[in-house]
């Protein structure tokens, strides 16, 4: 950080770990579930990913903000993280195309951050102890008062957050004369998912999270897409019921991340909260169907029950995480329904998995 005037900030974890650093972004207090992202680039796209809603993010890269911010490097209309933790949060930047610096960007989006923290030690703590709540403050509050506030923060398990980041009104994306129409259930969709569809000649109508199956069906879509998003999928019975009804129609269904979990729930597979989740740009996944591996972008703190999937005769595992063996993709046997836990649209991250959008289009053809 290049500011010459510093104000102290404090970070407190639910296990009692207390860390001091420098205030960055908005002066204030914020709280949520702590998590970490191992990506070296793409910080602005990460901050605007709705799947991070409700979370305080550790960026594992040593320098964040060093290429500034750009108005169109976003995955939604605003920053979605609750707070930011960094080793070196930079105000100076090197990219001549940038529209501004990280400090002003976070202030404009009301994001409280802490700088000058040993992020490697913090990440090791989360990896060991698991995901937990935390609080950041750059206000004049005592540690005791902050711990009292932190005790009131609800656990991510059981939280329904998707409807809070979904669109409030249906909208369209793509060319109305496109050959294929897709109805999109928005639980916190990233913009590049829509670009990956419209770039393949798909006309999409994006619906609010609590849209009924009848309203979706009235669009006359050739297929249905279930988006990514934040929160606990088990706290979304309204979405599970809608997907069950869509599954009765027999038209292609494609789910990503939260959409993957909801498709599983709609077919009798439970979900669970992971120890600390997967978040980053370099997670290796094996496609069981082709035998090829992919380097993937990931952002999730919940997964689908592996034992239940392996015991389900109507579900086939299509992708596995090569780091920990967790299930990264499924398809419903004898139905054109499939989903993946990771993010094939990337932004940020590699493009290895974008063929999945081609697979979806092929199913509709």
C-alpha positions as CSV (number, residue, x, y, z in Angstrom):
1,X,0.0,0.0,0.0
2,X,1.4,3.4,-1.0
3,X,-0.6,5.7,1.2
4,X,1.5,7.8,3.5
5,X,-1.1,8.2,6.3
6,X,-2.2,5.0,7.9
7,X,-5.1,4.1,10.3
8,X,-5.0,0.9,12.2
9,X,-7.5,-1.9,11.5
10,X,-8.1,-5.1,13.4
11,X,-9.2,-8.6,12.1
12,X,-10.8,-11.1,14.6
13,X,-11.6,-14.7,13.7
14,X,-14.3,-16.7,15.5
15,X,-11.6,-19.0,17.0
16,X,-10.1,-15.9,18.8
17,X,-7.2,-15.2,16.4
18,X,-6.7,-11.4,16.4
19,X,-4.6,-9.6,13.8
20,X,-3.8,-5.9,13.4
21,X,-3.0,-4.2,10.2
22,X,-3.7,-1.0,8.2
23,X,-7.1,0.3,7.2
24,X,-7.9,0.2,3.5
25,X,-11.1,1.0,1.6
26,X,-14.0,2.3,3.6
27,X,-13.5,3.1,7.2
28,X,-16.0,1.0,9.1
29,X,-16.8,-2.5,10.4
30,X,-17.8,-5.5,8.4
31,X,-18.3,-9.3,9.1
32,X,-19.0,-12.5,7.3
33,X,-17.5,-15.9,6.7
34,X,-13.8,-15.8,6.0
35,X,-12.5,-17.6,2.8
36,X,-9.5,-17.4,0.6
37,X,-8.7,-17.2,-3.1
38,X,-5.4,-18.5,-4.5
39,X,-5.6,-16.7,-7.8
40,X,-2.8,-14.3,-8.8
41,X,-4.8,-12.2,-11.1
42,X,-8.4,-11.2,-11.8
43,X,-9.1,-9.6,-8.4
44,X,-11.8,-7.3,-9.7
45,X,-13.7,-10.1,-11.4
46,X,-13.4,-12.0,-8.1
47,X,-14.7,-9.1,-6.0
48,X,-17.8,-8.7,-8.3
49,X,-18.7,-12.4,-8.4
50,X,-22.1,-12.7,-6.6
51,X,-21.1,-16.1,-5.3
52,X,-18.9,-14.3,-2.7
53,X,-21.8,-12.5,-1.2
54,X,-21.7,-12.7,2.6
55,X,-18.0,-13.5,2.7
56,X,-14.8,-11.8,3.8
57,X,-12.1,-12.6,1.3
58,X,-8.4,-13.2,1.8
59,X,-6.5,-12.7,-1.5
60,X,-3.5,-15.0,-1.4
61,X,-1.5,-13.0,-4.0
62,X,1.1,-10.8,-2.3
63,X,0.1,-7.6,-4.3
64,X,-3.5,-6.8,-5.1
65,X,-4.5,-3.6,-6.9
66,X,-1.3,-3.3,-8.8
67,X,-3.0,-3.1,-12.2
68,X,-5.8,-0.9,-11.0
69,X,-9.5,-1.3,-11.8
70,X,-11.4,-1.0,-15.0
71,X,-15.1,-0.3,-15.4
72,X,-15.8,-3.3,-17.6
73,X,-13.7,-5.9,-15.7
74,X,-16.7,-6.9,-13.7
75,X,-19.0,-9.9,-13.3
76,X,-21.9,-8.0,-11.8
77,X,-23.0,-4.4,-11.2
78,X,-21.2,-4.0,-7.8
79,X,-18.6,-5.5,-5.5
80,X,-20.2,-8.5,-3.7
81,X,-17.6,-9.5,-1.1
82,X,-18.3,-8.2,2.5
83,X,-14.7,-7.4,3.2
84,X,-11.1,-7.8,1.9
85,X,-7.9,-9.0,3.5
86,X,-4.5,-8.5,1.8
87,X,-0.8,-8.5,2.3
88,X,-0.2,-5.5,0.1
89,X,-3.3,-3.6,-1.2
90,X,-2.0,-1.1,-3.7
91,X,-3.1,2.4,-4.6
92,X,-0.5,2.8,-7.3
93,X,-1.1,0.8,-10.5
94,X,0.7,0.2,-13.7
95,X,-2.0,-0.4,-16.4
96,X,-2.5,2.7,-18.5
97,X,-6.0,1.5,-19.5
98,X,-7.2,1.4,-15.8
99,X,-10.0,3.7,-14.8
100,X,-8.9,4.1,-11.2
101,X,-7.2,2.6,-8.2
102,X,-8.3,-0.1,-5.8
103,X,-8.6,2.2,-2.8
104,X,-11.1,4.5,-4.5
105,X,-13.0,1.5,-5.9
106,X,-13.5,-0.1,-2.6
107,X,-14.6,3.1,-1.0
108,X,-17.1,3.7,-3.8
109,X,-18.5,0.2,-3.2
110,X,-18.5,0.6,0.7
111,X,-16.0,-2.2,1.2
112,X,-14.0,-2.3,4.5
113,X,-10.5,-3.9,4.0
114,X,-7.4,-4.5,6.0
115,X,-3.9,-4.4,4.6
116,X,-0.4,-5.4,5.9
117,X,-1.6,-8.8,7.1
118,X,0.4,-12.1,6.9
119,X,-2.1,-13.7,4.5
120,X,0.0,-16.9,4.2
121,X,-0.4,-17.5,8.0
122,X,-4.1,-16.7,7.8
123,X,-4.7,-19.1,4.9
124,X,-2.9,-21.8,6.8
125,X,-5.2,-21.1,9.7
126,X,-8.3,-21.4,7.6
127,X,-7.0,-24.6,5.9
128,X,-6.4,-26.1,9.3
129,X,-9.4,-24.9,11.4
130,X,-11.9,-24.6,8.5
131,X,-14.2,-21.8,7.4
132,X,-15.4,-19.6,10.2
133,X,-16.8,-16.1,10.7
134,X,-14.7,-13.1,11.2
135,X,-14.9,-9.3,11.7
136,X,-12.8,-6.4,10.3
137,X,-12.9,-3.0,11.9
138,X,-11.1,0.3,11.3
139,X,-13.4,2.2,13.7
140,X,-12.6,3.0,17.3
141,X,-14.1,-0.1,18.9
142,X,-12.6,-2.3,21.5
143,X,-11.7,-5.9,20.8
144,X,-14.3,-7.0,23.4
145,X,-17.0,-5.1,21.6
146,X,-16.0,-6.5,18.2
147,X,-16.0,-10.1,19.6
148,X,-19.5,-9.4,20.9
149,X,-20.6,-8.3,17.4
150,X,-18.9,-11.3,15.8
151,X,-20.8,-13.7,18.1
152,X,-24.1,-12.4,16.5
153,X,-23.0,-13.1,12.9
154,X,-25.0,-16.1,11.5
155,X,-23.2,-19.2,10.2
156,X,-23.2,-19.6,6.4
157,X,-24.7,-23.1,6.9
158,X,-28.5,-22.6,6.6
159,X,-28.3,-19.1,5.0
160,X,-30.4,-18.4,1.9
161,X,-28.5,-15.6,0.1
162,X,-29.2,-16.2,-3.6
163,X,-32.5,-14.3,-3.7
164,X,-30.6,-11.3,-2.4
165,X,-28.2,-11.1,-5.4
166,X,-30.7,-12.2,-8.1
167,X,-32.2,-9.8,-10.6
168,X,-35.5,-8.2,-9.4
169,X,-36.9,-8.1,-13.0
170,X,-36.5,-10.5,-15.9
171,X,-34.2,-9.3,-18.7
172,X,-32.9,-10.5,-22.0
173,X,-29.4,-11.2,-23.4
174,X,-28.4,-12.0,-27.0
175,X,-30.1,-11.8,-30.4
176,X,-33.9,-12.3,-30.4
177,X,-33.5,-14.0,-33.8
178,X,-31.1,-16.6,-32.4
179,X,-31.8,-20.2,-33.2
180,X,-32.0,-21.3,-29.6
181,X,-33.7,-19.8,-26.5
182,X,-32.6,-20.5,-22.9
183,X,-34.4,-19.6,-19.7
184,X,-31.9,-18.7,-17.0
185,X,-32.6,-19.0,-13.3
186,X,-30.5,-16.2,-11.8
187,X,-29.2,-17.1,-8.3
188,X,-26.3,-14.8,-8.7
189,X,-25.2,-15.2,-12.3
190,X,-21.8,-14.0,-13.6
191,X,-21.9,-11.8,-16.7
192,X,-19.5,-14.0,-18.6
193,X,-21.8,-17.0,-18.3
194,X,-24.3,-15.1,-20.4
195,X,-21.6,-14.0,-22.8
196,X,-20.5,-17.6,-23.2
197,X,-24.1,-18.5,-24.2
198,X,-25.0,-15.5,-26.4
199,X,-21.6,-15.9,-28.2
200,X,-22.8,-19.3,-29.2
201,X,-26.0,-18.0,-30.8
202,X,-28.3,-18.4,-27.8
203,X,-31.0,-15.9,-26.8
204,X,-31.4,-15.9,-23.0
205,X,-34.1,-14.6,-20.7
206,X,-32.8,-14.2,-17.2
207,X,-35.4,-14.7,-14.5
208,X,-35.5,-13.8,-10.8
209,X,-34.6,-16.5,-8.3
210,X,-38.1,-17.2,-7.2
211,X,-39.7,-17.5,-10.6
212,X,-42.1,-20.4,-10.9
213,X,-41.6,-23.3,-13.3
214,X,-44.8,-22.2,-15.1
215,X,-43.4,-18.7,-15.8
216,X,-40.1,-20.2,-17.0
217,X,-42.0,-22.6,-19.3
218,X,-44.0,-19.8,-20.8
219,X,-40.9,-18.4,-22.4
220,X,-40.8,-21.4,-24.7
221,X,-37.2,-22.1,-24.1
222,X,-35.2,-24.9,-25.7
223,X,-33.2,-25.4,-22.5
224,X,-32.8,-24.3,-18.9
225,X,-29.8,-22.9,-17.2
226,X,-29.3,-22.9,-13.4
227,X,-26.8,-20.3,-12.3
228,X,-24.1,-20.0,-9.7
229,X,-24.7,-18.0,-6.5
230,X,-24.0,-17.6,-2.8
231,X,-25.3,-19.4,0.4
232,X,-26.5,-22.8,1.4
233,X,-28.3,-24.7,-1.4
234,X,-30.2,-26.8,1.3
235,X,-31.8,-23.5,2.4
236,X,-33.4,-23.1,-1.1
237,X,-36.4,-25.5,-1.2
238,X,-38.2,-23.1,-3.5
239,X,-35.4,-23.5,-6.1
240,X,-35.3,-27.3,-5.7
241,X,-39.0,-27.6,-6.3
242,X,-38.8,-25.4,-9.4
243,X,-36.0,-27.6,-10.8
244,X,-37.9,-30.7,-10.0
245,X,-40.8,-29.4,-12.1
246,X,-38.4,-28.4,-15.0
247,X,-36.9,-31.9,-14.9
248,X,-40.4,-33.3,-15.8
249,X,-40.3,-31.4,-19.1
250,X,-37.3,-33.4,-20.6
251,X,-35.6,-30.3,-22.1
252,X,-31.8,-29.9,-21.6
253,X,-30.7,-28.5,-18.2
254,X,-27.2,-27.2,-17.4
255,X,-26.1,-26.1,-13.9
256,X,-23.0,-24.4,-12.7
257,X,-21.7,-24.3,-9.1
258,X,-24.8,-23.6,-6.9
259,X,-26.8,-24.8,-9.9
260,X,-24.9,-28.0,-9.8
261,X,-25.8,-28.5,-6.1
262,X,-29.5,-27.6,-6.7
263,X,-29.7,-30.1,-9.6
264,X,-28.4,-32.7,-7.3
265,X,-30.8,-31.8,-4.5
266,X,-33.7,-32.0,-7.1
267,X,-32.6,-35.6,-7.8
268,X,-32.4,-36.8,-4.2
269,X,-28.7,-36.1,-3.5
270,X,-27.9,-34.1,-0.3
271,X,-25.4,-31.3,-0.1
272,X,-22.9,-30.6,2.7
273,X,-20.7,-27.7,3.9
274,X,-17.1,-28.2,3.0
275,X,-14.2,-27.8,5.5
276,X,-12.9,-24.7,3.7
277,X,-14.1,-24.9,0.1
278,X,-12.3,-24.4,-3.2
279,X,-11.5,-21.0,-4.5
280,X,-8.9,-20.1,-7.1
281,X,-7.9,-20.4,-10.8
282,X,-5.8,-23.5,-10.9
283,X,-7.8,-26.5,-9.6
284,X,-7.2,-29.6,-11.7
285,X,-10.3,-31.6,-12.7
286,X,-10.5,-34.8,-14.6
287,X,-13.3,-35.4,-17.2
288,X,-14.2,-39.1,-16.5
289,X,-15.9,-39.3,-19.9
290,X,-13.0,-38.2,-22.1
291,X,-10.1,-39.0,-19.7
292,X,-8.7,-35.5,-20.1
293,X,-7.9,-33.1,-17.3
294,X,-8.8,-29.5,-17.1
295,X,-7.4,-26.6,-15.1
296,X,-10.4,-24.8,-13.7
297,X,-11.7,-21.8,-11.9
298,X,-13.6,-22.6,-8.7
299,X,-15.5,-20.8,-6.0
300,X,-17.6,-22.9,-3.7
301,X,-18.0,-23.8,0.0
302,X,-20.6,-26.5,-0.4
303,X,-20.5,-29.8,-2.3
304,X,-22.7,-32.7,-3.1
305,X,-22.6,-35.9,-1.0
306,X,-20.2,-38.3,-2.8
307,X,-21.5,-41.5,-1.1
308,X,-25.1,-40.6,-2.1
309,X,-24.0,-40.0,-5.7
310,X,-22.2,-43.2,-6.0
311,X,-25.2,-45.1,-4.6
312,X,-27.6,-43.4,-7.0
313,X,-28.3,-45.6,-10.0
314,X,-29.8,-42.6,-12.0
315,X,-26.7,-40.4,-11.7
316,X,-23.3,-40.6,-13.4
317,X,-20.2,-38.9,-12.1
318,X,-18.6,-37.0,-15.0
319,X,-15.8,-34.9,-13.4
320,X,-13.6,-35.4,-10.3
321,X,-11.3,-33.0,-8.5
322,X,-7.7,-34.2,-8.8
323,X,-6.6,-32.6,-5.6
324,X,-9.1,-34.2,-3.2
325,X,-11.3,-36.5,-5.2
326,X,-14.4,-34.5,-4.6
327,X,-17.2,-34.7,-7.2
328,X,-17.0,-31.8,-9.8
329,X,-19.6,-32.9,-12.3
330,X,-22.6,-35.2,-12.8
331,X,-25.2,-36.0,-15.4
332,X,-28.6,-37.6,-15.0
333,X,-28.7,-40.9,-16.9
334,X,-31.2,-41.1,-19.8
335,X,-31.9,-37.3,-19.4
336,X,-30.3,-34.3,-21.0
337,X,-29.4,-32.8,-17.6
338,X,-25.8,-32.1,-16.5
339,X,-23.9,-29.8,-14.1
340,X,-20.4,-29.0,-12.9
341,X,-19.2,-27.6,-9.6
342,X,-16.6,-25.4,-11.1
343,X,-16.8,-22.3,-13.4
344,X,-16.3,-23.1,-17.1
345,X,-16.9,-19.5,-18.0
346,X,-13.7,-18.5,-16.0
347,X,-13.2,-14.7,-15.7
348,X,-10.8,-14.9,-14.1
349,X,-9.1,-18.2,-15.1
350,X,-8.4,-20.7,-17.8
351,X,-10.7,-21.5,-20.7
352,X,-10.2,-25.3,-20.6
353,X,-13.8,-26.0,-19.8
354,X,-15.8,-23.8,-22.1
355,X,-16.6,-26.8,-24.2
356,X,-19.4,-27.4,-21.7
357,X,-21.4,-24.6,-23.3
358,X,-21.0,-26.3,-26.6
359,X,-22.2,-29.5,-25.0
360,X,-25.3,-27.6,-23.8
361,X,-26.0,-26.2,-27.2
362,X,-25.5,-29.6,-28.8
363,X,-28.1,-31.1,-26.4
364,X,-30.6,-28.4,-27.5
365,X,-29.8,-29.2,-31.2
